[in-house]
């Protein structure tokens, strides 16, 4: 499914969210995720940092997969639940409200696709559970890993620590022999990691 083929109401909600700077995946990022759904057998998705559930709804629209989402903000989680209901996905979506660092260790089962789009400074902390929960052959897609070029270049002083956290995260992925990782210049950078074993 192409981005333009999504429900017009969903596209309008994505546009409105961007106007008020509410987090939702960039169009290029979502287009990449939709292509992944077409080229791989994805039965189960985990999204970390679901915001208002608009990316989740798009992924559910384009597949028959079930989806587990995690969102820290109670207000956003409430809107995500409302969106799941509005678009008819409540039976295929489970939303956990709270800190992903506390929720991830409690999750069981295997996921074919994990979309990591939560707080960037926590990516390293989340990685062991993401790896545990990802099936062999599954893909972990980590969003915003290059952050305006700061991660591979020179960040502003106030963003040095954040850039360093992401550098360390990318090193962890690239040095892990259980993953085959590509860093793609899509939006603010996507790390696409296939679990090999």
C-alpha positions in Angstrom: 0.0 0.0 0.0 1.3 3.5 -0.9 1.0 6.4 1.5 -1.5 8.1 -0.9 -3.8 5.0 -0.7 -4.3 5.4 3.1 -7.7 6.5 4.4 -8.1 10.3 3.7 -9.2 10.8 7.4 -5.9 9.3 8.6 -3.8 11.4 6.2 -5.7 14.5 7.5 -5.0 13.6 11.1 -1.3 13.0 10.3 -1.2 16.5 8.7 -2.9 18.1 11.6 -0.5 16.4 14.1 2.5 17.7 12.3 1.1 21.3 12.3 0.9 21.3 16.1 4.3 19.5 16.2 2.8 16.3 17.7 5.1 13.4 17.0 4.1 11.2 14.1 6.4 9.4 11.7 7.6 11.4 8.7 6.0 10.6 5.4 9.2 9.1 4.0 9.5 6.9 7.1 6.0 5.7 6.9 6.3 5.0 3.2 9.4 2.9 4.0 7.5 0.9 6.7 4.6 0.4 4.3 7.0 -1.0 1.7 8.4 -3.4 4.4 4.9 -4.7 5.0 4.5 -5.5 1.3 7.9 -7.3 0.9 7.9 -9.3 4.2 5.5 -11.6 6.0 4.6 -9.4 8.9 2.0 -10.9 11.3 2.9 -9.0 14.4 4.2 -5.4 15.0 5.5 -3.6 18.1 5.6 0.2 18.1 7.6 1.9 20.9 6.5 5.5 21.1 3.0 5.3 19.6 2.0 9.0 20.2 -1.6 9.3 19.0 -1.5 5.9 17.2 -1.5 7.4 13.7 1.5 5.4 12.5 0.0 2.3 14.1 -3.3 2.9 12.3 -1.4 3.2 9.0 0.4 -0.1 9.6 -2.8 -1.8 10.5 -4.5 -0.4 7.4 -1.8 -1.9 5.2 -1.7 -5.4 6.7 -3.5 -8.1 8.6 -1.0 -7.9 11.4 -1.7 -7.5 15.1 0.0 -4.6 16.8 1.3 -3.9 20.2 1.9 -0.2 21.0 3.6 1.5 24.0 3.0 5.2 24.8 4.2 7.1 27.9 1.8 10.1 27.7 -1.6 9.4 29.1 -3.2 12.0 26.9 -1.7 10.7 23.7 -2.5 7.1 24.7 -6.1 8.1 25.1 -6.2 9.6 21.6 -4.5 6.5 20.2 -7.2 4.3 21.7 -9.8 6.6 20.2 -8.1 6.3 16.8 -7.9 2.5 17.0 -11.7 2.6 17.7 -12.5 5.1 14.9 -10.6 3.1 12.2 -11.9 -0.3 13.4 -8.6 -1.7 14.7 -9.4 -2.2 18.4 -9.5 -6.0 17.9 -6.0 -6.0 16.4 -4.3 -3.4 18.6 -3.1 -3.5 22.2 -1.9 -0.3 23.8 0.3 -0.3 26.9 0.4 3.1 28.6 3.6 3.8 30.5 7.4 3.8 30.4 8.7 1.5 27.7 11.7 0.7 29.8 9.3 -0.9 32.4 6.9 -2.4 29.9 9.3 -4.1 27.4 10.7 -6.6 29.9 7.2 -7.8 30.7 6.3 -8.5 27.0 6.4 -12.1 25.7 6.2 -13.6 22.3 7.8 -12.6 19.0 7.4 -9.7 16.6 8.1 -9.6 12.9 8.6 -5.8 12.9 9.6 -3.5 15.7 9.3 0.3 15.1 11.4 2.1 17.7 10.4 5.8 17.8 10.4 6.6 21.5 12.8 8.8 23.5 16.2 8.7 21.7 18.3 8.7 24.9 16.6 5.4 25.9 17.3 3.5 22.7 20.3 1.7 24.2 18.3 0.7 27.2 15.5 -0.7 25.0 17.8 -2.7 22.7 18.2 -5.9 24.7 14.4 -6.4 24.9 13.9 -5.4 21.3 16.4 -8.1 20.3 14.7 -10.6 22.6 11.3 -9.9 21.2 12.2 -9.8 17.5 11.9 -13.1 15.7 14.8 -14.4 13.6 14.3 -12.8 10.2 12.4 -9.9 11.7 13.3 -6.3 11.4 14.0 -3.6 13.9 13.5 -0.1 12.4 14.9 2.7 14.7 13.8 6.2 13.8 15.6 9.5 13.9 19.0 8.0 14.4 20.9 10.7 12.5 19.1 13.8 13.9 19.7 16.6 11.5 23.2 15.2 10.7 24.3 15.7 14.3 25.1 12.1 15.0 27.6 11.8 12.2 28.7 15.4 12.4 29.0 18.2 15.0 25.9 18.7 17.1 25.0 22.0 18.9 26.3 22.1 22.4 22.9 21.5 24.0 22.5 18.3 21.8 26.0 16.7 22.3 24.8 14.2 24.9 21.8 13.2 22.8 24.0 12.7 19.7 26.5 10.7 21.8 23.7 8.4 23.0 22.6 7.8 19.4 26.2 7.2 18.3 26.6 4.5 21.0 23.3 3.0 20.0 24.3 2.8 16.3 27.6 1.2 17.3 25.8 -1.4 19.4 23.7 -2.3 16.4 26.5 -2.3 13.9 28.8 -4.4 16.1 26.1 -7.0 17.0 26.8 -10.1 14.8 23.2 -11.2 15.3 22.0 -8.2 13.3 22.6 -7.0 9.8 22.1 -3.2 10.0 21.8 -0.5 7.4 21.6 3.2 8.2 19.4 4.8 5.6 19.2 8.6 4.9 15.4 8.6 5.2 13.9 11.6 7.1 16.2 12.0 10.1 17.8 8.7 9.6 16.5 5.1 9.9 18.5 2.2 11.2 17.1 -1.0 9.7 18.4 -4.1 11.5 17.5 -7.6 10.4 17.9 -10.3 13.1 20.0 -13.1 11.5 20.0 -15.5 14.4 
